[in-house]
Amino acid sequence: MERRSAASFGRRWHRRLDLVSGALLLFLVVFAPWGVGGTLGWTSWVITGTGLGLGLLFLGKVGVERFLGHEPKRWGNAGQWRHWSVMAIGGVGALVLLQVAVSVLNARALAVWTGAGLELDYREVIAWLPSTYDRDASLRAGIRYLGFAGAFWGAWDWLRGKSRHERHREEDGRALEDGGRVPDRLRWLLWTVAISSAVLALVGILHRLDGSKDVLWLVERSKFRSQMIFASFPYRANAAQYLNLVWPLTVGFWWALKQEQQAMGGLRVRTGSSAHPVLLLCVALMVAGIFVAGSRGGIAVTLVELVIVMVVMGMSSKGWKPRVGLAVALVSALGLGWGLAGDNLKKRFENSLADETMSGRTVVYETARRMEADFPVWGSGAETYTTLNGLYRESVKQRWEGYVHDDWLETRITLGWVGLTAVIVLLVLVPVAARRTGAVPVVREVRWLLALGLVGMLAHAKVDFPFQIPALHQMFVVGCAAYVVLGKAVRPTRESLSGKETSGSESHTS
């Protein structure tokens, strides 16, 4: 009797924690890009705090499962988290956090900014342990990294769970009829991201046409000219990087919902499936927004992604209608973007051909290479590049840089070869874990195009700084969590989707 009571208590609390986890995750994917990219102090802490909250809720659910004996309904088997690849992600991530924590406790210097400039208050350290030249900056970085970890595991756990609707169908024996459907929680997440991103792109286009000098007409950023701002991002390249992460996935989601509708052949489907043409409008707005933003690197990545998307969808499509529909959407987006920003883009690309210094980045890279040589193993400390860059300038007239414009190199400087190797191992483990443990059923195009967006972000990181922007880093982490949980799905058929589907009166809430 006591065991049954404990299980009932655990079930109630697990579902409450799960409900809050879902709400926080959906809030995060909307707020992160809209919150000025996390470039303001308070928006950065909201993003970090939301990630920490997701992590705490995940630990709470793990506690309920372990100590109260409740085993929630999930896609796949209950022991997936024990697979070595999933445990390795947690282990390597913990090592990165440990390196940052030790560097803070073993700080070599405390950076003090005064009216006269930067002063470093040096301390005694244990030479062979990780250290940092800016204790406070590395402490903030460690908290932020912990928020990224919390968001990863919170999203990973929530997406694996089944909604109330799916649990009821499993209990009624109707789950076998659901082959090919996009699971509810993944559907909610992708609709939220697609609509939010499309609106962001539209606002950015209107903002650029208006010529306002304030971000979202509200937030003044004196260091940024109006042509550098796009939508909620003070720096146009960051906006393009975000949209390049999202729009290929939106194409994959459109295709998955289209497969459902085609298999239904006019029969009733659950809410959201027949609305899939809206997603092509979202894609068109996002792609057009990248061109209007005027980021040269963003446009280059977009064009490569366009080619790959067309190849993937050409291989998957049967017949000319879906191919024509997607082609019209993408060509329309290119036409709209070029029509609104053609003159500006022409000038920017002409200037780039005449600029041998890459907008001054050659000097930045030379300085960064000298810094890299001085911190080979453990690095200078997490997020200390800005602090130390001024000390490596050849003259006081040289600008004090905040970013390397190469996140791979900046990671090498701040975390050393040890930290950079750990980051690369984490990236490799994501597809390995997905292959071994991915169980949330979805058509392959969603997985492929999500991977394309993630790889596109990594390409951006070679020539810019997306991972120094909290919103972009957090969205990349959530994308990795989603990729890990996704698995193969049986192609939907008319028979599998029609079955005994009930009317839309059933609750779809989690």
N, C-alpha and C positions, 0 to 999 in steps of 0.2 A: 504494500500500500504506500509506504514511504517512498519507494523507488518510483512508483507511478506519479506521485505528487511532485517529486523532484523533477521528473522528466517534463511534466506539464508546466511547471514553473520555468524550467529552462527553455522550453519552446516559446513561451510568451516573451521572455526577455530577449531571446535570440532574435525573434522577429521584430521587436522594438528597436534593437540595436541595428538590425539590418535595414529597417525603414529609414532610420536617421542616416545610415551610411549612404544609401541611395540618394537621399536628398542633398547631402553634403557633396557627393560626387557630381551631381548635375549642377549644383551651384558653382562648384569649382571650375567646370569646363566653360561656364558662361562668364564668371567673374574674371578669370585669369586674363583672357584677352581684352575684355572691356575695362578692366581696372588699370588703365594706362600701361598695360603690359607688366604691371608690378614694378614700374620704375620709380614710383613714389614710395616713401618709407612706409606709410600706413597700408597701401595696397599690397606691397611686398609681404608685410606681416600677416595680412588677411589670407593671402595665398598659402604662406607657410603654416599659419594656424589651422587652416582647413585641412592641409595635408597631415598635420599632427593629429587633428581630430579623427581623421579617417584611420590613422594608425592605431589610436587608442580604441576606437570602436572595433577594429579588427582583433586586437588583443582581447577585448571584452568578449567577443563572439567565440574566440578560441577557448577562453576560460569557461564559458558556458558549456561548450561542447565537451570539454575534457572533464570538468568536475560535476556537471549536472546530467551528463549522459545524453544530451540532445544531439541528434545527427540530422541536420537539415537536408532537404532535397536539393541535390545539385546535379549539374551536368557532369558526367563521368563518375569515377569511383571516389570514395571518401579518402583513400590513401594517396591521392595524387601529390599532395604537398610533401609527402615523404620521398618522392623521387629525387635522385641525386642532383638532377639539373635544377630543380626548384630550390632545394636546400643550398645548392652552390650559389645561386643568386643571392639568397639571404646571407650566406657566409661571406662572400666577397664584398657585398655591400657593407656588412658590419666591419670588415677590415678597413674600408675607406673611412668610415666614421671613426674607427679607432685611431687611425693615423691622424685625423684632424684633431681628435680629443687630446691625444698625447702631445701634439704640437702646441696646442693652447696651454696645457699644463706645463710644458717645457719651453715656453715662449722665450725667444731670444731678445725680443724688444717689444716695448709698448709704444705705439705711434701716437704722438701728440701733435695736433694741428693748432698752431697759434697764428697770431697776426703776422709774425715774421716768416711763417712757413711751416715746414715739417721738422719735428724734433723726435729722435728715436732714443728712448730711455732703455739702454741695454741692460740685460740681466745675465746671470750665470746660468749655463745650461749643461745638460748631459749631451756631449757632442755627437754620440752615435745614435741618438734618438731623433725622431722627427721634431722639428722646431718651426717657429713662425716669426717673421719680422713685424707682424702687426697682430697682436693678441686679440684685440677687439674685433677686427675684420674677420679673422679666422673663426672666432667664436660665433659670430653671426652666420658665417658660412656653414659651420657645423650644424647649427639649428636648422638652417635652410635645407641642408642635405637630409637631415632627419625628417623634415617635412616631405621631401621628395620620396623617401623610403615609405613613409606612412601612406602617401597617396598611391604608391605602386601596390602595396599589399592590400590596402582598402579596396581599390578598384579591382584587383585580381580576385579577391574573395567575393565581392558583391556580384560581379559579372558571371561567376560560376553558379550562382544560386538561381533557383527557379521561382518564377512569379506565382502568385496565388492561383491564377488561371491555369498555369502549367502544372502546378501541384494537383489541382482538382482533376485535370484531364488524366494525369497519371493514376490517381486513385480510382477513377472511373474506368480505367482500361482503355482510354481513347488516345493515349500518348503516341501509339504507333501510327496514328493518322497524321501526325505533325511533321513527317519527314520533309525537309526542305524549307521549313519556315525559319525566318530570323527570330531567334529567341527574344522574348519580350524585353528583358533588361538591356540587351545589346541594341534593340530597336529604339528604346527610349533614349539611350545615350547618343546614338547616331543622329536621330532626328533633332535632338537638342543642339548638338554641335553644328549640324548642317544649317539649321535656320539661324542660329546665333551668328555664325560666320558669314552667311550671306547678307544678313542685316548689317554686320560690321563693314563688309565690303561696300555695300550701298551707301552707308553713312560716309565712308572714306571718299567715295567718288563725289558725293555732294559737298563734302567739306573741302575737297581740292578745288572744285568749281567755284565755291564761295570765296576761297582764298583766305580764310580765317587763320590767324596766327596762334590761336589757342587750341589745344587738344580737345576735341569734342565741343568746341566753342566755349569751354568752361575752364580748363586747366591751363594756366599760363606757363610756358616753358621757354624762358628767355634765350636759352642757348640754341634753340632750334628755329630755323626759318620756316615759313609756311609751306615751302616746297619740300621740306624734309619730313613734315608731319603727314601721316595718313591714318584716318579714323582715330582709334584710341591709342595708337603707337606714336611716340614722339619721333621715331626714326623709321623712315619708309621701308628700309630693308627688313626690319623686324616684322613689319606688317606683311610683307611679301613672303617671308619665311613661314609665318604662321599659316597663311592661306595655302602655300605649297604643301604644308603638312596635311591640311584638311581636305582640299578639293579632290585629290585622287580617291580617298576613302569614300567621299560622297558619291562618286561615280560607281564604285563597287556596291555601295548600299542601294543606289538606284537599280542596279542590275539585279540584286538579290530580290528586291520587292517586285520587279518586273517579272521575274521567274515565277513568283507566287501567283501574280495575276494571270499570267498566261496559262499556268497549270489549272487555275480555277475555271477558265473558259466561261467567265460571266457569272459563276456562282458567287454567293456571298462570302466575303473574306472579312477578317477582323479589321478594326479601325486602323487606318494608317497605311494599309497595303496598297489600295487603289490610288493613293495620293502621290505615288512615286514620281509622276512627271514634274512635280514641284521641285524635286531634287535637281533636275537638269537646269532649271532656272537658277537655283542656288549655285550650281557649278559655274554657270555663265557669269553670274555676278562676281564670284570669287576670282575667276581668271581675268575678267575685265579689270577688277580692282588691282590686281598685280601690275598690269600695264599702266594704269593711271597712277599708281604709286611711284613708278619711274625708277625702281631699283634694277640696276643692270644685272646684278647677280641673280636677283629674283626672277627676272624675265628669262635669263638663260636656263635656270633650273626648270622653269615652267615649260619652256619649249621642249626640253628633253623629256619631262614627264608627259607632255601631250603625245609625243611620238610613242612612248611606251604604253600609255593608256590606250591609244588607238590600236596598237598591235595586240594587246591583251584582249580588248573587246572584239576586235576583228576575229581572233581565234575562237572566242566564246559564242559569238552571235551566229545564228542560223537565219538566213534570209536577209533581205536588204533593209527592212523597216527599222530595226533597232540600230543598225549601223548608220543609217541616214539620220535618225533622230539625234544620236550622240554627236555625229559630225556637224549637224546644223547648230547644235548648242555650242560646241567648241568654236566653230568658225564665227558664229555670232558674237561670242565673247571676245575673240581676237579683233573682230571688226569694231565692236563697241569700244574696246580698250584703246585701239589705235586711233579711232576717230576722236576720242576725248583727250588723248595725250600724245598724238603723233608728233607735233612740233617739239614738245618738251623732250620726248624720247630721242628724236633726231639730234638735238643739240647735245644731249647727254652722251650718246654713243660717239658723236664727232669729237667731243672733248676727251673722251676716254682714249681715243686713238692718238690724240696729240699729247696726252699727259703721260710722260715716261716715268713719273714717280708714283703712279697709281693713287692719285689724290693724297700724296704724302706717305703712303703706306710702306714704301721701300725703306724709308728712314725708320719707321716703327719696327719693321722686321729686323733691320740691322741691330737696333737696340735690344730687341727681344732675344736675338741670338747670343748677345753678350751676357744677358741675364741667365739664359739657359745654361751656359757654360759654368756659371758660378754656383748653380744649385742642381747638381747632377742626380742625386739619389732621392732625397726626400722632398726637394723643392723648397721654395721660399716660404711656403705656408699658404693655406687656402685663401683665395681672393686677396692676395697681397700685391698683385701686379701693379695696381693703381698707386699704392703707397710707394713702391720702390722705383717705379719708372722714372720719376724725376731725378733720382740719384744717378741714373745712367745717361742723362742727357749730356751731349757734348758741349752745350752752351745754355745759358739761362734763357736765350731767345727761342730755343727749341721748345715746342709745345709739350706740356705734361699730359701724356696720353692716359686714357682710362681703360682702353682695351687694345689687345694685340691685333684685332681683326683676323684672328686665326685661333679658334678655340682649342684646337689640338695642340698648338704651340703654347698657348697660355696655360693649359692643363699641365703640359710638360714642365713649365717654369714653376708653377705654384705647388704642384703635387709631386714633381720629380718623375723619374722613370718608374718608380714603384706605384705611384698613384695612377699614372697614365696606363700602365700595364693592367692594373685592376679595372679601370674603366673599359678598356678594350675587351677584357675577359667577360665583363658584365654584358657588353653588347653581343658577344659571340654566344653567350648562354641564353639570350632571349629566343633566337630561332631554335636552338637545341631543345629548350624546355617546351616550346610550342609544339615541336614535332613529337616529343615524348609524352606530353601531358595534356595538350590542347584538346578540349572536349566540348566546348560550346559550339554546336553545329551551325555552320554557315558555309555558303558556296565559296569556292576557292578564289573567286574574283575579289571578294572582300579582303581576304587575307593577303593576296598579292598586292592590291592597291594600297592597303594600309602599310605594308612593307615598303612600297615605293615612296610614300610620304615620309616615312621614318628615315630611309636612306637619303632622300632629298634634303632633310634637315642636317644630316651628317655631312653632306656635300657643302651645304651653306656654311657649316662650321669651319671649313678649311679657309674661307676667304672673308669671314665675318664673325660676329659674336652672338649667335642666337642663344647659346647656353649660359651667357652672362645675364640674360633677361629672365627673371623668375617665371613669368607667364609661359614663355616658350619652353623653358626647361621642364616645367611642370606638365605641360601638355604633351611633350615628348615622352615623359615618364608614364603618363596615363595611356598613351598610345602603345608603349611597350607592354604594359600590363594587359591591355586588350589583346595584343597579338599573342601573348603567351597562352591565354585561355582559349583562343579560337581553334576549332578542330574541323574535321571534314564533315560535310553534310551530304545526305542522299539528295540527288536532284528531285525537286518536287514534281509530282504527277497529279493529274486531275483526281485520280482515285484517292491518293493519300491526303489531298487537301479537302476534298468534299466530305467523305466519311459521314460522321454523325455530328458535324460542327453545329454547335448551338448558336443561338442568336447572340447579338452583342450585349445582351443584358447581363452576361457574366462579368464579374469584376475583374479588371486587369491590373489591379493594384498589387504591389508586392506585400 
